[in-house]
Amino acid sequence: MIAFDLFCGNGHKFECWFKDNASFEEQKEAGILTCPICDDHHIEKAFSPFGIKRRGEKAKEGMDPYQALQLIHDYLDKHFEDVGADFYKEAIKIHYGEAEKKNIKGTATTEEEIILKEEGVQFFKIPIIKRQLN
Ligand SMILES: [Zn+2]
């Protein structure tokens, strides 16, 4: 048996068991596959590194929160300029068009956060994690 992660045309994700890959294709061609949430017939297979599971093996439930956070930090490192403690100053400057629009990351005090919120500056907070040393 093979478990496939499937997506419907409306983006619902669900899991289905099939005898083999051919039997999935067969059922898909025949249009018998439907989304359990919205009955959509446009079912696509999602790429899953855990696609093939042995009987009795527990399905992997997503990723742990720490790992997810690590990914966010990696993304921020690549796409955001680190302004450190100047976050507040820089965010205000960008907000009022005094500085070029860019993605910044840094730290802010609670007082600074309150002012940023009052000014309508959009920002989001993420917990700082200890970086894994590779
Ligand atoms: Zn659906």
Backbone and ligand atoms as CSV (ligand in chain L), in Angstrom:
chain,resi,resn,atom,element,x,y,z
A,1,MET,N,N,0.843,-1.199,0.000
A,1,MET,CA,C,0.000,0.000,0.000
A,1,MET,C,C,0.879,1.250,0.000
A,2,ILE,N,N,0.398,2.253,-0.701
A,2,ILE,CA,C,1.119,3.528,-0.722
A,2,ILE,C,C,0.164,4.636,-0.274
A,3,ALA,N,N,0.641,5.499,0.599
A,3,ALA,CA,C,-0.161,6.659,0.998
A,3,ALA,C,C,0.326,7.863,0.220
A,4,PHE,N,N,-0.606,8.550,-0.425
A,4,PHE,CA,C,-0.257,9.770,-1.141
A,4,PHE,C,C,-0.900,10.961,-0.456
A,5,ASP,N,N,-0.144,12.033,-0.386
A,5,ASP,CA,C,-0.742,13.300,0.021
A,5,ASP,C,C,-1.347,13.903,-1.228
A,6,LEU,N,N,-2.627,14.214,-1.151
A,6,LEU,CA,C,-3.314,14.740,-2.326
A,6,LEU,C,C,-3.835,16.151,-2.068
A,7,PHE,N,N,-3.942,16.917,-3.150
A,7,PHE,CA,C,-4.496,18.257,-3.077
A,7,PHE,C,C,-5.684,18.349,-4.015
A,8,CYS,N,N,-6.719,19.055,-3.609
A,8,CYS,CA,C,-7.821,19.285,-4.543
A,8,CYS,C,C,-7.618,20.654,-5.186
A,9,GLY,N,N,-8.488,20.983,-6.144
A,9,GLY,CA,C,-8.386,22.252,-6.853
A,9,GLY,C,C,-8.569,23.453,-5.940
A,10,ASN,N,N,-9.156,23.217,-4.756
A,10,ASN,CA,C,-9.359,24.311,-3.811
A,10,ASN,C,C,-8.287,24.347,-2.720
A,11,GLY,N,N,-7.264,23.537,-2.916
A,11,GLY,CA,C,-6.133,23.588,-1.991
A,11,GLY,C,C,-6.270,22.773,-0.720
A,12,HIS,N,N,-7.314,21.945,-0.631
A,12,HIS,CA,C,-7.427,21.084,0.551
A,12,HIS,C,C,-6.417,19.948,0.446
A,13,LYS,N,N,-5.820,19.624,1.564
A,13,LYS,CA,C,-4.842,18.558,1.563
A,13,LYS,C,C,-5.395,17.371,2.339
A,14,PHE,N,N,-5.261,16.203,1.760
A,14,PHE,CA,C,-5.714,15.013,2.469
A,14,PHE,C,C,-4.860,13.823,2.039
A,15,GLU,N,N,-5.000,12.756,2.770
A,15,GLU,CA,C,-4.183,11.581,2.504
A,15,GLU,C,C,-5.052,10.437,2.031
A,16,CYS,N,N,-4.560,9.686,1.045
A,16,CYS,CA,C,-5.314,8.544,0.547
A,16,CYS,C,C,-4.372,7.363,0.361
A,17,TRP,N,N,-4.916,6.195,0.607
A,17,TRP,CA,C,-4.134,4.976,0.421
A,17,TRP,C,C,-4.497,4.310,-0.900
A,18,PHE,N,N,-3.452,3.832,-1.608
A,18,PHE,CA,C,-3.672,3.121,-2.866
A,18,PHE,C,C,-2.829,1.859,-2.889
A,19,LYS,N,N,-3.292,0.922,-3.754
A,19,LYS,CA,C,-2.561,-0.334,-3.891
A,19,LYS,C,C,-1.162,-0.027,-4.417
A,20,ASP,N,N,-1.115,0.785,-5.458
A,20,ASP,CA,C,0.164,1.218,-6.008
A,20,ASP,C,C,-0.075,2.498,-6.803
A,21,ASN,N,N,0.997,3.004,-7.413
A,21,ASN,CA,C,0.884,4.254,-8.152
A,21,ASN,C,C,-0.096,4.140,-9.316
A,22,ALA,N,N,-0.077,2.982,-9.990
A,22,ALA,CA,C,-0.962,2.769,-11.141
A,22,ALA,C,C,-2.427,2.852,-10.722
A,23,SER,N,N,-2.706,2.334,-9.540
A,23,SER,CA,C,-4.098,2.329,-9.094
A,23,SER,C,C,-4.560,3.749,-8.768
A,24,PHE,N,N,-3.613,4.593,-8.311
A,24,PHE,CA,C,-3.942,6.008,-8.102
A,24,PHE,C,C,-4.293,6.670,-9.436
A,25,GLU,N,N,-3.403,6.453,-10.445
A,25,GLU,CA,C,-3.617,7.050,-11.762
A,25,GLU,C,C,-4.959,6.599,-12.353
A,26,GLU,N,N,-5.237,5.312,-12.199
A,26,GLU,CA,C,-6.487,4.731,-12.700
A,26,GLU,C,C,-7.707,5.450,-12.110
A,27,GLN,N,N,-7.709,5.534,-10.784
A,27,GLN,CA,C,-8.854,6.154,-10.093
A,27,GLN,C,C,-8.972,7.631,-10.419
A,28,LYS,N,N,-7.807,8.265,-10.636
A,28,LYS,CA,C,-7.821,9.683,-10.966
A,28,LYS,C,C,-8.419,9.876,-12.366
A,29,GLU,N,N,-7.955,9.032,-13.324
A,29,GLU,CA,C,-8.462,9.080,-14.689
A,29,GLU,C,C,-9.959,8.851,-14.711
A,30,ALA,N,N,-10.422,7.898,-13.904
A,30,ALA,CA,C,-11.840,7.542,-13.868
A,30,ALA,C,C,-12.679,8.611,-13.161
A,31,GLY,N,N,-11.994,9.551,-12.507
A,31,GLY,CA,C,-12.713,10.635,-11.840
A,31,GLY,C,C,-13.419,10.214,-10.564
A,32,ILE,N,N,-12.961,9.108,-9.976
A,32,ILE,CA,C,-13.608,8.659,-8.738
A,32,ILE,C,C,-13.019,9.371,-7.524
A,33,LEU,N,N,-11.832,9.933,-7.721
A,33,LEU,CA,C,-11.191,10.601,-6.591
A,33,LEU,C,C,-11.859,11.948,-6.354
A,34,THR,N,N,-12.290,12.153,-5.136
A,34,THR,CA,C,-12.875,13.452,-4.803
A,34,THR,C,C,-12.304,13.931,-3.473
A,35,CYS,N,N,-12.345,15.251,-3.308
A,35,CYS,CA,C,-11.879,15.846,-2.065
A,35,CYS,C,C,-12.904,15.547,-0.967
A,36,PRO,N,N,-12.450,15.030,0.188
A,36,PRO,CA,C,-13.387,14.710,1.269
A,36,PRO,C,C,-14.004,15.972,1.891
A,37,ILE,N,N,-13.405,17.122,1.598
A,37,ILE,CA,C,-13.900,18.360,2.204
A,37,ILE,C,C,-14.902,19.074,1.289
A,38,CYS,N,N,-14.557,19.163,-0.011
A,38,CYS,CA,C,-15.451,19.937,-0.891
A,38,CYS,C,C,-15.919,19.159,-2.119
A,39,ASP,N,N,-15.594,17.855,-2.196
A,39,ASP,CA,C,-16.042,17.022,-3.312
A,39,ASP,C,C,-15.464,17.401,-4.666
A,40,ASP,N,N,-14.403,18.167,-4.664
A,40,ASP,CA,C,-13.782,18.584,-5.912
A,40,ASP,C,C,-13.160,17.365,-6.613
A,41,HIS,N,N,-13.239,17.334,-7.939
A,41,HIS,CA,C,-12.683,16.208,-8.683
A,41,HIS,C,C,-11.272,16.458,-9.189
A,42,HIS,N,N,-10.816,17.702,-9.077
A,42,HIS,CA,C,-9.461,18.002,-9.558
A,42,HIS,C,C,-8.449,17.643,-8.483
A,43,ILE,N,N,-8.044,16.392,-8.490
A,43,ILE,CA,C,-7.136,15.910,-7.458
A,43,ILE,C,C,-5.722,15.771,-8.020
A,44,GLU,N,N,-4.788,16.323,-7.328
A,44,GLU,CA,C,-3.391,16.205,-7.731
A,44,GLU,C,C,-2.578,15.612,-6.590
A,45,LYS,N,N,-1.537,14.912,-6.987
A,45,LYS,CA,C,-0.676,14.311,-5.988
A,45,LYS,C,C,0.358,15.344,-5.537
A,46,ALA,N,N,0.518,15.463,-4.227
A,46,ALA,CA,C,1.534,16.367,-3.715
A,46,ALA,C,C,2.831,15.614,-3.574
A,47,PHE,N,N,3.916,16.279,-3.862
A,47,PHE,CA,C,5.192,15.608,-3.684
A,47,PHE,C,C,5.407,15.370,-2.198
A,48,SER,N,N,5.698,14.166,-1.855
A,48,SER,CA,C,5.929,13.856,-0.454
A,48,SER,C,C,7.099,12.910,-0.299
A,49,PRO,N,N,8.101,13.349,0.456
A,49,PRO,CA,C,9.252,12.465,0.664
A,49,PRO,C,C,8.869,11.262,1.519
A,50,PHE,N,N,7.702,11.336,2.167
A,50,PHE,CA,C,7.263,10.224,2.999
A,50,PHE,C,C,6.137,9.474,2.312
A,51,GLY,N,N,6.104,9.554,0.976
A,51,GLY,CA,C,5.012,8.968,0.211
A,51,GLY,C,C,4.838,7.486,0.442
A,52,ILE,N,N,5.929,6.792,0.509
A,52,ILE,CA,C,5.819,5.346,0.661
A,52,ILE,C,C,5.992,4.975,2.128
A,53,LYS,N,N,4.958,4.417,2.678
A,53,LYS,CA,C,5.004,4.043,4.088
A,53,LYS,C,C,4.776,2.557,4.236
A,54,ARG,N,N,5.498,1.999,5.142
A,54,ARG,CA,C,5.273,0.606,5.432
A,54,ARG,C,C,4.101,0.490,6.395
A,55,ARG,N,N,3.436,-0.641,6.332
A,55,ARG,CA,C,2.304,-0.869,7.218
A,55,ARG,C,C,2.744,-0.746,8.686
A,56,GLY,N,N,1.981,-0.053,9.463
A,56,GLY,CA,C,2.298,0.072,10.880
A,56,GLY,C,C,3.236,1.223,11.191
A,57,GLU,N,N,3.779,1.796,10.133
A,57,GLU,CA,C,4.687,2.920,10.352
A,57,GLU,C,C,3.854,4.185,10.557
A,58,LYS,N,N,4.239,4.960,11.514
A,58,LYS,CA,C,3.459,6.165,11.809
A,58,LYS,C,C,3.749,7.247,10.778
A,59,ALA,N,N,2.709,7.925,10.353
A,59,ALA,CA,C,2.873,9.015,9.401
A,59,ALA,C,C,3.578,10.176,10.086
A,60,LYS,N,N,4.409,10.834,9.319
A,60,LYS,CA,C,5.113,11.973,9.890
A,60,LYS,C,C,4.171,13.174,9.873
A,61,GLU,N,N,3.950,13.736,11.040
A,61,GLU,CA,C,3.001,14.846,11.150
A,61,GLU,C,C,3.727,16.184,11.027
A,62,GLY,N,N,3.822,16.649,9.793
A,62,GLY,CA,C,4.435,17.959,9.571
A,62,GLY,C,C,5.844,18.048,10.137
A,63,MET,N,N,6.285,19.234,10.457
A,63,MET,CA,C,7.600,19.387,11.044
A,63,MET,C,C,7.453,20.002,12.424
A,64,ASP,N,N,8.454,19.793,13.254
A,64,ASP,CA,C,8.315,20.333,14.591
A,64,ASP,C,C,8.501,21.853,14.562
A,65,PRO,N,N,7.917,22.552,15.529
A,65,PRO,CA,C,7.911,24.017,15.520
A,65,PRO,C,C,9.317,24.608,15.492
A,66,TYR,N,N,10.248,23.955,16.163
A,66,TYR,CA,C,11.607,24.460,16.184
A,66,TYR,C,C,12.199,24.493,14.781
A,67,GLN,N,N,11.940,23.416,14.052
A,67,GLN,CA,C,12.446,23.309,12.687
A,67,GLN,C,C,11.821,24.391,11.792
A,68,ALA,N,N,10.527,24.626,12.001
A,68,ALA,CA,C,9.822,25.635,11.219
A,68,ALA,C,C,10.416,27.014,11.477
A,69,LEU,N,N,10.702,27.281,12.735
A,69,LEU,CA,C,11.274,28.559,13.136
A,69,LEU,C,C,12.642,28.762,12.497
A,70,GLN,N,N,13.402,27.673,12.469
A,70,GLN,CA,C,14.725,27.699,11.859
A,70,GLN,C,C,14.629,28.119,10.392
A,71,LEU,N,N,13.614,27.593,9.704
A,71,LEU,CA,C,13.411,27.921,8.294
A,71,LEU,C,C,13.087,29.395,8.124
A,72,ILE,N,N,12.246,29.914,9.039
A,72,ILE,CA,C,11.881,31.328,8.976
A,72,ILE,C,C,13.131,32.191,9.157
A,73,HIS,N,N,13.949,31.817,10.114
A,73,HIS,CA,C,15.169,32.579,10.355
A,73,HIS,C,C,16.110,32.517,9.157
A,74,ASP,N,N,16.205,31.365,8.537
A,74,ASP,CA,C,17.040,31.238,7.345
A,74,ASP,C,C,16.530,32.154,6.244
A,75,TYR,N,N,15.200,32.192,6.102
A,75,TYR,CA,C,14.592,33.039,5.079
A,75,TYR,C,C,14.900,34.505,5.370
A,76,LEU,N,N,14.725,34.909,6.627
A,76,LEU,CA,C,14.967,36.294,7.012
A,76,LEU,C,C,16.426,36.681,6.772
A,77,ASP,N,N,17.331,35.742,7.075
A,77,ASP,CA,C,18.752,36.005,6.863
A,77,ASP,C,C,19.044,36.321,5.407
A,78,LYS,N,N,18.341,35.632,4.515
A,78,LYS,CA,C,18.597,35.787,3.090
A,78,LYS,C,C,17.943,37.039,2.520
A,79,HIS,N,N,16.730,37.347,3.005
A,79,HIS,CA,C,15.948,38.383,2.341
A,79,HIS,C,C,15.777,39.685,3.120
A,80,PHE,N,N,16.214,39.695,4.360
A,80,PHE,CA,C,16.023,40.888,5.174
A,80,PHE,C,C,17.362,41.453,5.627
A,81,GLU,N,N,17.450,42.773,5.623
A,81,GLU,CA,C,18.662,43.409,6.097
A,81,GLU,C,C,18.608,43.517,7.614
A,82,ASP,N,N,19.679,43.102,8.249
A,82,ASP,CA,C,19.714,43.139,9.713
A,82,ASP,C,C,20.133,44.526,10.169
A,83,VAL,N,N,19.216,45.250,10.810
A,83,VAL,CA,C,19.540,46.592,11.288
A,83,VAL,C,C,19.697,46.597,12.810
A,84,GLY,N,N,19.597,45.421,13.389
A,84,GLY,CA,C,19.820,45.274,14.824
A,84,GLY,C,C,18.924,46.173,15.664
A,85,ALA,N,N,19.544,46.908,16.584
A,85,ALA,CA,C,18.796,47.749,17.514
A,85,ALA,C,C,18.219,48.992,16.833
A,86,ASP,N,N,18.621,49.247,15.562
A,86,ASP,CA,C,18.091,50.406,14.829
A,86,ASP,C,C,16.757,50.101,14.165
A,87,PHE,N,N,16.193,48.952,14.455
A,87,PHE,CA,C,14.959,48.537,13.785
A,87,PHE,C,C,13.885,49.621,13.846
A,88,TYR,N,N,13.675,50.161,15.036
A,88,TYR,CA,C,12.640,51.174,15.243
A,88,TYR,C,C,12.878,52.393,14.347
A,89,LYS,N,N,14.105,52.934,14.396
A,89,LYS,CA,C,14.445,54.122,13.601
A,89,LYS,C,C,14.248,53.860,12.115
A,90,GLU,N,N,14.772,52.714,11.663
A,90,GLU,CA,C,14.697,52.371,10.245
A,90,GLU,C,C,13.252,52.159,9.790
A,91,ALA,N,N,12.473,51.479,10.632
A,91,ALA,CA,C,11.082,51.183,10.279
A,91,ALA,C,C,10.284,52.479,10.134
A,92,ILE,N,N,10.531,53.427,11.045
A,92,ILE,CA,C,9.839,54.721,10.983
A,92,ILE,C,C,10.241,55.477,9.718
A,93,LYS,N,N,11.540,55.479,9.414
A,93,LYS,CA,C,12.043,56.173,8.219
A,93,LYS,C,C,11.392,55.611,6.956
A,94,ILE,N,N,11.353,54.268,6.882
A,94,ILE,CA,C,10.755,53.632,5.697
A,94,ILE,C,C,9.263,53.964,5.636
A,95,HIS,N,N,8.623,53.918,6.802
A,95,HIS,CA,C,7.183,54.178,6.877
A,95,HIS,C,C,6.855,55.568,6.339
A,96,TYR,N,N,7.700,56.553,6.643
A,96,TYR,CA,C,7.438,57.922,6.202
A,96,TYR,C,C,8.149,58.279,4.904
A,97,GLY,N,N,8.698,57.262,4.237
A,97,GLY,CA,C,9.297,57.482,2.932
A,97,GLY,C,C,10.633,58.204,2.977
A,98,GLU,N,N,11.227,58.296,4.163
A,98,GLU,CA,C,12.529,58.959,4.266
A,98,GLU,C,C,13.663,58.006,3.915
A,99,ALA,N,N,13.349,56.752,3.897
A,99,ALA,CA,C,14.356,55.774,3.497
A,99,ALA,C,C,13.726,54.861,2.453
A,100,GLU,N,N,14.583,54.268,1.640
A,100,GLU,CA,C,14.117,53.382,0.586
A,100,GLU,C,C,13.386,52.181,1.183
A,101,LYS,N,N,12.325,51.754,0.506
A,101,LYS,CA,C,11.569,50.599,0.996
A,101,LYS,C,C,12.403,49.339,0.919
A,102,LYS,N,N,12.504,48.642,1.992
A,102,LYS,CA,C,13.259,47.386,1.994
A,102,LYS,C,C,12.798,46.540,3.160
A,103,ASN,N,N,13.169,45.287,3.102
A,103,ASN,CA,C,12.845,44.386,4.205
A,103,ASN,C,C,13.917,44.498,5.270
A,104,ILE,N,N,13.489,44.793,6.468
A,104,ILE,CA,C,14.480,44.873,7.532
A,104,ILE,C,C,14.082,43.969,8.695
A,105,LYS,N,N,15.087,43.574,9.442
A,105,LYS,CA,C,14.811,42.824,10.656
A,105,LYS,C,C,15.727,43.363,11.745
A,106,GLY,N,N,15.312,43.209,12.955
A,106,GLY,CA,C,16.116,43.707,14.047
A,106,GLY,C,C,15.357,43.546,15.346
A,107,THR,N,N,15.809,44.236,16.354
A,107,THR,CA,C,15.158,44.120,17.643
A,107,THR,C,C,14.544,45.457,18.039
A,108,ALA,N,N,13.492,45.402,18.820
A,108,ALA,CA,C,12.837,46.619,19.279
A,108,ALA,C,C,12.442,46.432,20.736
A,109,THR,N,N,12.427,47.527,21.468
A,109,THR,CA,C,11.974,47.449,22.853
A,109,THR,C,C,10.450,47.461,22.866
A,110,THR,N,N,9.867,47.139,24.005
A,110,THR,CA,C,8.408,47.127,24.115
A,110,THR,C,C,7.841,48.514,23.817
A,111,GLU,N,N,8.504,49.567,24.320
A,111,GLU,CA,C,8.043,50.944,24.076
A,111,GLU,C,C,8.054,51.230,22.574
A,112,GLU,N,N,9.132,50.826,21.910
A,112,GLU,CA,C,9.251,51.069,20.468
A,112,GLU,C,C,8.155,50.331,19.701
A,113,GLU,N,N,7.873,49.116,20.135
A,113,GLU,CA,C,6.817,48.336,19.483
A,113,GLU,C,C,5.477,49.049,19.563
A,114,ILE,N,N,5.192,49.608,20.745
A,114,ILE,CA,C,3.912,50.295,20.953
A,114,ILE,C,C,3.797,51.489,20.002
A,115,ILE,N,N,4.893,52.258,19.881
A,115,ILE,CA,C,4.867,53.426,18.994
A,115,ILE,C,C,4.699,52.984,17.543
A,116,LEU,N,N,5.427,51.933,17.162
A,116,LEU,CA,C,5.321,51.435,15.785
A,116,LEU,C,C,3.880,51.043,15.466
A,117,LYS,N,N,3.244,50.381,16.427
A,117,LYS,CA,C,1.849,49.975,16.233
A,117,LYS,C,C,0.956,51.190,16.071
A,118,GLU,N,N,1.180,52.196,16.924
A,118,GLU,CA,C,0.367,53.423,16.862
A,118,GLU,C,C,0.558,54.158,15.549
A,119,GLU,N,N,1.786,54.079,15.012
A,119,GLU,CA,C,2.079,54.747,13.745
A,119,GLU,C,C,1.548,53.942,12.558
A,120,GLY,N,N,1.094,52.728,12.831
A,120,GLY,CA,C,0.573,51.887,11.763
A,120,GLY,C,C,1.654,51.216,10.935
A,121,VAL,N,N,2.823,51.074,11.523
A,121,VAL,CA,C,3.905,50.385,10.823
A,121,VAL,C,C,3.647,48.886,10.896
A,122,GLN,N,N,3.752,48.234,9.739
A,122,GLN,CA,C,3.499,46.805,9.742
A,122,GLN,C,C,4.760,46.042,10.057
A,123,PHE,N,N,4.681,45.203,11.065
A,123,PHE,CA,C,5.813,44.353,11.404
A,123,PHE,C,C,5.285,43.115,12.100
A,124,PHE,N,N,6.107,42.115,12.170
A,124,PHE,CA,C,5.683,40.947,12.929
A,124,PHE,C,C,6.833,40.456,13.792
A,125,LYS,N,N,6.454,39.825,14.857
A,125,LYS,CA,C,7.448,39.365,15.826
A,125,LYS,C,C,7.631,37.865,15.716
A,126,ILE,N,N,8.879,37.448,15.762
A,126,ILE,CA,C,9.138,36.013,15.829
A,126,ILE,C,C,10.116,35.765,16.969
A,127,PRO,N,N,9.966,34.634,17.607
A,127,PRO,CA,C,10.876,34.329,18.712
A,127,PRO,C,C,12.299,34.126,18.198
A,128,ILE,N,N,13.242,34.568,18.971
A,128,ILE,CA,C,14.640,34.351,18.601
A,128,ILE,C,C,15.059,32.981,19.115
A,129,ILE,N,N,15.667,32.217,18.241
A,129,ILE,CA,C,16.081,30.876,18.660
A,129,ILE,C,C,17.589,30.786,18.680
A,130,LYS,N,N,18.074,29.870,19.437
A,130,LYS,CA,C,19.511,29.597,19.433
A,130,LYS,C,C,19.834,28.939,18.109
A,131,ARG,N,N,20.794,29.485,17.397
A,131,ARG,CA,C,21.131,28.926,16.096
A,131,ARG,C,C,21.901,27.622,16.264
A,132,GLN,N,N,21.576,26.711,15.355
A,132,GLN,CA,C,22.309,25.451,15.359
A,132,GLN,C,C,23.629,25.665,14.666
A,133,LEU,N,N,24.706,25.228,15.278
A,133,LEU,CA,C,26.003,25.363,14.637
A,133,LEU,C,C,26.250,24.125,13.788
A,134,ASN,N,N,26.418,24.382,12.507
A,134,ASN,CA,C,26.638,23.248,11.618
A,134,ASN,C,C,28.118,22.896,11.533
L,1,ZN,ZN,ZN,-11.372,20.370,-1.507
